Amino acid sequence: MRQRHESLPARSGFAGSRTPGAAPHASSAATGRIIPLYPPHRDGTTGRSPDTARMRLVYLTTDDPLYLPTFFDTVLREHAAHTAAVYIAPPLFKKQTTLQATQRYIKTFGTVAAAHLTTRVLGAKIQGRSVAAVCRRWGVPSAVVRDVNAPEFLEELRTLSPDVLISVSCPLIFKKPLIELPPRGILNLHGAILPQYRGIMPAFRMLANGEQRAGVSIYFVNEDIDAGDLCGQRIFDIPPDDTLDSFLTRSKAIAADLLLEVLQKMEDGTVTSTPLNLAEGSYYKWPDAAAVEQFRKRGRKLW
């Protein structure tokens, strides 16, 4: 889900070591940027093959150790060799600090829920679960990024020559220069049946509203929020005993499978898209006290 988010510009760069067999990258001492070197072809030459049907991918995501490691393990298992980089943004809205984000969560869901979330996140990190760890396992470069619209970041992307960018829970707004950079556009994954439930925390809202069916949507983005041309969608039932945690776990698994299907269709030239009619949809902001009360009255739980 992509929300409006402004962050301070900061240079990004690939960090950490690469696993054996991974595509090499060379660092330029003069510029400090990462200069990509394409893997050698079977004939021993280097550079990108003009006749290859496989797209070169770059992901924009967030630092989530609970749900996204499994998602990326699934997609990189199929596309690691064609993924140039995974950029990871802090999971903060607008100009929030980590303390402000924690305080907002406590205010909305309570101290007990916040303590449970903190325990889950710390436990996952202690176990080494992270998007970056999955990238290392599959030999894919990863880096932290704080402003995806910064000119220096756009220049870094150009050196990677991605055919398509893929946004997975990236909490940053995408501006026109970024949207127009990849020749085949930017795909965004959203955990709802678009155009319904645009905005923040669609899974929570669907459970709070008593929906019996949910979905995952993939679309080519434009400059609006959760808007563009729909190119993939899966719909699934919501069990009566679903918690927010179990819902998100299943939704991310379905999203990974759907993304692989959409990418295959793009490579085959069979993908189709339909403009989303936002007038027929709904949009939600961060939950307020009334929404949390409604969620609990439905018998739903966070964990």
Contacts in CASP RR format, 6 or more apart in sequence:
PFRMAT RR
TARGET T0000
AUTHOR 0000-0000-0000
METHOD contacts of the structure
MODEL  1
MRQRHESLPARSGFAGSRTPGAAPHASSAATGRIIPLYPPHRDGTTGRSP
DTARMRLVYLTTDDPLYLPTFFDTVLREHAAHTAAVYIAPPLFKKQTTLQ
ATQRYIKTFGTVAAAHLTTRVLGAKIQGRSVAAVCRRWGVPSAVVRDVNA
PEFLEELRTLSPDVLISVSCPLIFKKPLIELPPRGILNLHGAILPQYRGI
MPAFRMLANGEQRAGVSIYFVNEDIDAGDLCGQRIFDIPPDDTLDSFLTR
SKAIAADLLLEVLQKMEDGTVTSTPLNLAEGSYYKWPDAAAVEQFRKRGR
KLW
1 169 0 8 1.000
1 188 0 8 1.000
1 189 0 8 1.000
1 190 0 8 1.000
1 191 0 8 1.000
1 199 0 8 1.000
1 200 0 8 1.000
1 202 0 8 1.000
1 226 0 8 1.000
2 167 0 8 1.000
2 170 0 8 1.000
2 171 0 8 1.000
2 172 0 8 1.000
2 173 0 8 1.000
2 174 0 8 1.000
2 188 0 8 1.000
2 190 0 8 1.000
2 221 0 8 1.000
2 225 0 8 1.000
2 226 0 8 1.000
3 93 0 8 1.000
3 171 0 8 1.000
3 173 0 8 1.000
3 199 0 8 1.000
3 200 0 8 1.000
3 225 0 8 1.000
4 94 0 8 1.000
4 173 0 8 1.000
4 225 0 8 1.000
5 92 0 8 1.000
5 93 0 8 1.000
5 94 0 8 1.000
5 171 0 8 1.000
5 172 0 8 1.000
5 173 0 8 1.000
6 94 0 8 1.000
6 95 0 8 1.000
6 173 0 8 1.000
7 89 0 8 1.000
7 90 0 8 1.000
7 92 0 8 1.000
7 95 0 8 1.000
7 146 0 8 1.000
7 147 0 8 1.000
7 172 0 8 1.000
8 95 0 8 1.000
8 146 0 8 1.000
8 147 0 8 1.000
9 146 0 8 1.000
9 147 0 8 1.000
9 150 0 8 1.000
9 152 0 8 1.000
10 145 0 8 1.000
10 146 0 8 1.000
10 147 0 8 1.000
10 150 0 8 1.000
11 150 0 8 1.000
11 152 0 8 1.000
11 153 0 8 1.000
12 87 0 8 1.000
12 143 0 8 1.000
12 144 0 8 1.000
12 145 0 8 1.000
12 146 0 8 1.000
12 153 0 8 1.000
12 156 0 8 1.000
13 33 0 8 1.000
13 34 0 8 1.000
13 143 0 8 1.000
13 144 0 8 1.000
13 156 0 8 1.000
14 25 0 8 1.000
14 34 0 8 1.000
14 85 0 8 1.000
14 141 0 8 1.000
14 142 0 8 1.000
14 143 0 8 1.000
15 142 0 8 1.000
15 143 0 8 1.000
15 144 0 8 1.000
16 136 0 8 1.000
17 136 0 8 1.000
18 24 0 8 1.000
18 25 0 8 1.000
18 136 0 8 1.000
18 139 0 8 1.000
18 141 0 8 1.000
19 136 0 8 1.000
19 137 0 8 1.000
19 138 0 8 1.000
19 139 0 8 1.000
21 139 0 8 1.000
22 139 0 8 1.000
22 140 0 8 1.000
22 141 0 8 1.000
23 36 0 8 1.000
23 37 0 8 1.000
23 38 0 8 1.000
23 39 0 8 1.000
23 81 0 8 1.000
23 84 0 8 1.000
23 139 0 8 1.000
24 37 0 8 1.000
24 39 0 8 1.000
25 34 0 8 1.000
25 35 0 8 1.000
25 36 0 8 1.000
25 37 0 8 1.000
25 141 0 8 1.000
26 34 0 8 1.000
26 35 0 8 1.000
26 37 0 8 1.000
27 33 0 8 1.000
27 34 0 8 1.000
27 35 0 8 1.000
28 34 0 8 1.000
28 35 0 8 1.000
33 152 0 8 1.000
33 155 0 8 1.000
33 156 0 8 1.000
33 159 0 8 1.000
34 141 0 8 1.000
34 156 0 8 1.000
34 159 0 8 1.000
35 159 0 8 1.000
36 84 0 8 1.000
36 159 0 8 1.000
36 160 0 8 1.000
36 161 0 8 1.000
37 46 0 8 1.000
38 46 0 8 1.000
38 47 0 8 1.000
38 48 0 8 1.000
39 46 0 8 1.000
39 81 0 8 1.000
40 46 0 8 1.000
41 47 0 8 1.000
41 49 0 8 1.000
48 56 0 8 1.000
48 161 0 8 1.000
53 267 0 8 1.000
54 81 0 8 1.000
54 82 0 8 1.000
54 267 0 8 1.000
55 82 0 8 1.000
55 163 0 8 1.000
55 164 0 8 1.000
55 184 0 8 1.000
55 263 0 8 1.000
55 266 0 8 1.000
55 267 0 8 1.000
56 82 0 8 1.000
56 83 0 8 1.000
56 84 0 8 1.000
56 160 0 8 1.000
56 161 0 8 1.000
56 162 0 8 1.000
56 163 0 8 1.000
56 164 0 8 1.000
57 79 0 8 1.000
57 82 0 8 1.000
57 83 0 8 1.000
57 84 0 8 1.000
57 162 0 8 1.000
57 163 0 8 1.000
57 164 0 8 1.000
57 165 0 8 1.000
57 166 0 8 1.000
57 263 0 8 1.000
58 83 0 8 1.000
58 84 0 8 1.000
58 85 0 8 1.000
58 86 0 8 1.000
58 87 0 8 1.000
58 157 0 8 1.000
58 160 0 8 1.000
58 162 0 8 1.000
58 164 0 8 1.000
58 165 0 8 1.000
58 166 0 8 1.000
58 182 0 8 1.000
59 72 0 8 1.000
59 83 0 8 1.000
59 85 0 8 1.000
59 86 0 8 1.000
59 87 0 8 1.000
59 165 0 8 1.000
59 166 0 8 1.000
59 167 0 8 1.000
59 168 0 8 1.000
60 87 0 8 1.000
60 89 0 8 1.000
60 145 0 8 1.000
60 148 0 8 1.000
60 165 0 8 1.000
60 166 0 8 1.000
60 167 0 8 1.000
60 168 0 8 1.000
60 170 0 8 1.000
60 172 0 8 1.000
61 68 0 8 1.000
61 72 0 8 1.000
61 86 0 8 1.000
61 87 0 8 1.000
61 88 0 8 1.000
61 89 0 8 1.000
61 131 0 8 1.000
61 167 0 8 1.000
61 168 0 8 1.000
61 169 0 8 1.000
61 170 0 8 1.000
62 68 0 8 1.000
62 88 0 8 1.000
62 89 0 8 1.000
62 90 0 8 1.000
62 91 0 8 1.000
62 168 0 8 1.000
62 169 0 8 1.000
62 170 0 8 1.000
62 171 0 8 1.000
63 88 0 8 1.000
63 89 0 8 1.000
63 90 0 8 1.000
63 91 0 8 1.000
63 130 0 8 1.000
63 131 0 8 1.000
63 144 0 8 1.000
64 91 0 8 1.000
64 131 0 8 1.000
64 169 0 8 1.000
65 121 0 8 1.000
65 124 0 8 1.000
65 125 0 8 1.000
65 128 0 8 1.000
65 129 0 8 1.000
65 130 0 8 1.000
65 131 0 8 1.000
66 120 0 8 1.000
66 121 0 8 1.000
66 124 0 8 1.000
66 129 0 8 1.000
66 248 0 8 1.000
67 248 0 8 1.000
67 249 0 8 1.000
67 252 0 8 1.000
68 131 0 8 1.000
68 168 0 8 1.000
68 169 0 8 1.000
68 252 0 8 1.000
69 124 0 8 1.000
69 129 0 8 1.000
69 130 0 8 1.000
69 131 0 8 1.000
69 133 0 8 1.000
69 134 0 8 1.000
70 249 0 8 1.000
70 252 0 8 1.000
70 253 0 8 1.000
70 256 0 8 1.000
71 168 0 8 1.000
71 252 0 8 1.000
71 253 0 8 1.000
71 255 0 8 1.000
71 256 0 8 1.000
72 86 0 8 1.000
72 131 0 8 1.000
72 134 0 8 1.000
72 135 0 8 1.000
72 168 0 8 1.000
73 134 0 8 1.000
73 137 0 8 1.000
73 138 0 8 1.000
74 253 0 8 1.000
74 256 0 8 1.000
74 257 0 8 1.000
74 260 0 8 1.000
75 256 0 8 1.000
75 259 0 8 1.000
75 260 0 8 1.000
76 83 0 8 1.000
76 134 0 8 1.000
76 135 0 8 1.000
76 138 0 8 1.000
76 140 0 8 1.000
77 138 0 8 1.000
78 260 0 8 1.000
79 260 0 8 1.000
79 263 0 8 1.000
80 138 0 8 1.000
80 139 0 8 1.000
80 140 0 8 1.000
83 138 0 8 1.000
83 140 0 8 1.000
84 141 0 8 1.000
84 160 0 8 1.000
84 161 0 8 1.000
84 162 0 8 1.000
85 140 0 8 1.000
85 141 0 8 1.000
85 142 0 8 1.000
85 143 0 8 1.000
85 160 0 8 1.000
86 131 0 8 1.000
86 132 0 8 1.000
86 135 0 8 1.000
86 140 0 8 1.000
86 141 0 8 1.000
86 142 0 8 1.000
86 143 0 8 1.000
87 142 0 8 1.000
87 143 0 8 1.000
87 144 0 8 1.000
87 145 0 8 1.000
87 148 0 8 1.000
88 131 0 8 1.000
88 132 0 8 1.000
88 142 0 8 1.000
88 143 0 8 1.000
88 144 0 8 1.000
88 145 0 8 1.000
89 144 0 8 1.000
89 145 0 8 1.000
89 146 0 8 1.000
89 148 0 8 1.000
89 170 0 8 1.000
89 171 0 8 1.000
89 172 0 8 1.000
90 98 0 8 1.000
90 144 0 8 1.000
90 146 0 8 1.000
90 171 0 8 1.000
91 101 0 8 1.000
91 171 0 8 1.000
92 98 0 8 1.000
92 101 0 8 1.000
92 171 0 8 1.000
93 101 0 8 1.000
93 171 0 8 1.000
93 200 0 8 1.000
93 286 0 8 1.000
96 104 0 8 1.000
102 114 0 8 1.000
104 286 0 8 1.000
105 113 0 8 1.000
105 114 0 8 1.000
105 117 0 8 1.000
106 114 0 8 1.000
108 286 0 8 1.000
108 287 0 8 1.000
108 288 0 8 1.000
108 289 0 8 1.000
108 292 0 8 1.000
109 292 0 8 1.000
109 302 0 8 1.000
113 302 0 8 1.000
113 303 0 8 1.000
116 302 0 8 1.000
116 303 0 8 1.000
117 302 0 8 1.000
120 303 0 8 1.000
124 130 0 8 1.000
131 142 0 8 1.000
132 142 0 8 1.000
135 141 0 8 1.000
135 142 0 8 1.000
136 142 0 8 1.000
145 153 0 8 1.000
147 153 0 8 1.000
147 172 0 8 1.000
148 170 0 8 1.000
148 172 0 8 1.000
148 174 0 8 1.000
148 178 0 8 1.000
149 172 0 8 1.000
149 173 0 8 1.000
149 174 0 8 1.000
149 175 0 8 1.000
149 177 0 8 1.000
149 178 0 8 1.000
154 177 0 8 1.000
154 178 0 8 1.000
154 181 0 8 1.000
157 165 0 8 1.000
157 178 0 8 1.000
157 181 0 8 1.000
157 182 0 8 1.000
158 181 0 8 1.000
162 181 0 8 1.000
162 182 0 8 1.000
163 182 0 8 1.000
163 183 0 8 1.000
163 184 0 8 1.000
164 182 0 8 1.000
164 184 0 8 1.000
164 185 0 8 1.000
164 186 0 8 1.000
164 187 0 8 1.000
164 263 0 8 1.000
164 266 0 8 1.000
165 178 0 8 1.000
165 181 0 8 1.000
165 182 0 8 1.000
165 185 0 8 1.000
165 186 0 8 1.000
165 187 0 8 1.000
166 186 0 8 1.000
166 187 0 8 1.000
166 188 0 8 1.000
166 189 0 8 1.000
166 259 0 8 1.000
167 174 0 8 1.000
167 186 0 8 1.000
167 187 0 8 1.000
167 188 0 8 1.000
167 189 0 8 1.000
167 221 0 8 1.000
168 189 0 8 1.000
168 255 0 8 1.000
169 189 0 8 1.000
173 225 0 8 1.000
174 186 0 8 1.000
174 221 0 8 1.000
174 223 0 8 1.000
175 223 0 8 1.000
176 223 0 8 1.000
178 186 0 8 1.000
179 185 0 8 1.000
179 186 0 8 1.000
179 221 0 8 1.000
179 222 0 8 1.000
179 223 0 8 1.000
184 266 0 8 1.000
185 220 0 8 1.000
185 221 0 8 1.000
186 220 0 8 1.000
186 221 0 8 1.000
187 218 0 8 1.000
187 219 0 8 1.000
187 220 0 8 1.000
187 221 0 8 1.000
187 231 0 8 1.000
187 259 0 8 1.000
187 262 0 8 1.000
188 218 0 8 1.000
188 219 0 8 1.000
188 220 0 8 1.000
188 221 0 8 1.000
188 226 0 8 1.000
189 216 0 8 1.000
189 217 0 8 1.000
189 218 0 8 1.000
189 255 0 8 1.000
189 258 0 8 1.000
189 259 0 8 1.000
190 198 0 8 1.000
190 202 0 8 1.000
190 216 0 8 1.000
190 217 0 8 1.000
190 218 0 8 1.000
190 219 0 8 1.000
190 226 0 8 1.000
191 197 0 8 1.000
191 202 0 8 1.000
191 203 0 8 1.000
191 214 0 8 1.000
191 215 0 8 1.000
191 216 0 8 1.000
191 217 0 8 1.000
191 251 0 8 1.000
191 255 0 8 1.000
192 198 0 8 1.000
192 202 0 8 1.000
192 203 0 8 1.000
192 206 0 8 1.000
192 214 0 8 1.000
192 215 0 8 1.000
192 216 0 8 1.000
192 217 0 8 1.000
193 213 0 8 1.000
193 214 0 8 1.000
193 215 0 8 1.000
193 217 0 8 1.000
193 233 0 8 1.000
193 235 0 8 1.000
194 217 0 8 1.000
194 219 0 8 1.000
194 226 0 8 1.000
194 230 0 8 1.000
194 233 0 8 1.000
194 276 0 8 1.000
194 281 0 8 1.000
195 226 0 8 1.000
195 227 0 8 1.000
195 276 0 8 1.000
195 277 0 8 1.000
195 278 0 8 1.000
195 280 0 8 1.000
195 281 0 8 1.000
195 282 0 8 1.000
196 281 0 8 1.000
196 282 0 8 1.000
197 205 0 8 1.000
197 206 0 8 1.000
197 282 0 8 1.000
197 284 0 8 1.000
198 225 0 8 1.000
198 226 0 8 1.000
198 227 0 8 1.000
198 278 0 8 1.000
198 281 0 8 1.000
198 282 0 8 1.000
198 283 0 8 1.000
198 284 0 8 1.000
199 225 0 8 1.000
199 226 0 8 1.000
199 283 0 8 1.000
199 284 0 8 1.000
199 285 0 8 1.000
200 284 0 8 1.000
200 285 0 8 1.000
200 286 0 8 1.000
201 284 0 8 1.000
201 286 0 8 1.000
201 287 0 8 1.000
202 284 0 8 1.000
203 214 0 8 1.000
203 244 0 8 1.000
203 247 0 8 1.000
203 248 0 8 1.000
203 251 0 8 1.000
204 244 0 8 1.000
204 287 0 8 1.000
204 291 0 8 1.000
204 295 0 8 1.000
205 284 0 8 1.000
205 287 0 8 1.000
205 291 0 8 1.000
206 214 0 8 1.000
206 238 0 8 1.000
206 247 0 8 1.000
207 238 0 8 1.000
207 242 0 8 1.000
207 244 0 8 1.000
207 247 0 8 1.000
207 295 0 8 1.000
207 298 0 8 1.000
207 300 0 8 1.000
208 287 0 8 1.000
208 291 0 8 1.000
208 292 0 8 1.000
208 294 0 8 1.000
208 295 0 8 1.000
208 298 0 8 1.000
208 300 0 8 1.000
209 294 0 8 1.000
210 238 0 8 1.000
210 298 0 8 1.000
211 238 0 8 1.000
212 237 0 8 1.000
212 238 0 8 1.000
213 235 0 8 1.000
213 236 0 8 1.000
213 237 0 8 1.000
213 238 0 8 1.000
214 235 0 8 1.000
214 236 0 8 1.000
214 237 0 8 1.000
214 238 0 8 1.000
214 247 0 8 1.000
214 251 0 8 1.000
215 233 0 8 1.000
215 234 0 8 1.000
215 235 0 8 1.000
215 236 0 8 1.000
215 251 0 8 1.000
215 254 0 8 1.000
216 233 0 8 1.000
216 234 0 8 1.000
216 251 0 8 1.000
216 254 0 8 1.000
216 255 0 8 1.000
216 258 0 8 1.000
217 230 0 8 1.000
217 232 0 8 1.000
217 233 0 8 1.000
218 230 0 8 1.000
218 231 0 8 1.000
218 232 0 8 1.000
218 233 0 8 1.000
218 255 0 8 1.000
218 258 0 8 1.000
218 259 0 8 1.000
218 262 0 8 1.000
219 227 0 8 1.000
219 228 0 8 1.000
219 229 0 8 1.000
219 230 0 8 1.000
219 231 0 8 1.000
219 232 0 8 1.000
219 273 0 8 1.000
219 276 0 8 1.000
220 228 0 8 1.000
220 229 0 8 1.000
220 231 0 8 1.000
220 273 0 8 1.000
221 227 0 8 1.000
221 228 0 8 1.000
222 228 0 8 1.000
224 278 0 8 1.000
225 283 0 8 1.000
226 283 0 8 1.000
227 276 0 8 1.000
227 278 0 8 1.000
228 275 0 8 1.000
228 276 0 8 1.000
229 273 0 8 1.000
229 274 0 8 1.000
229 275 0 8 1.000
229 276 0 8 1.000
230 273 0 8 1.000
230 274 0 8 1.000
230 275 0 8 1.000
230 276 0 8 1.000
231 262 0 8 1.000
231 265 0 8 1.000
231 271 0 8 1.000
231 272 0 8 1.000
231 273 0 8 1.000
231 274 0 8 1.000
232 258 0 8 1.000
232 261 0 8 1.000
232 262 0 8 1.000
233 258 0 8 1.000
234 254 0 8 1.000
234 255 0 8 1.000
234 257 0 8 1.000
234 258 0 8 1.000
236 250 0 8 1.000
236 254 0 8 1.000
238 247 0 8 1.000
242 300 0 8 1.000
243 300 0 8 1.000
243 301 0 8 1.000
243 302 0 8 1.000
243 303 0 8 1.000
244 300 0 8 1.000
244 301 0 8 1.000
244 302 0 8 1.000
244 303 0 8 1.000
245 302 0 8 1.000
245 303 0 8 1.000
262 271 0 8 1.000
265 271 0 8 1.000
287 295 0 8 1.000
END
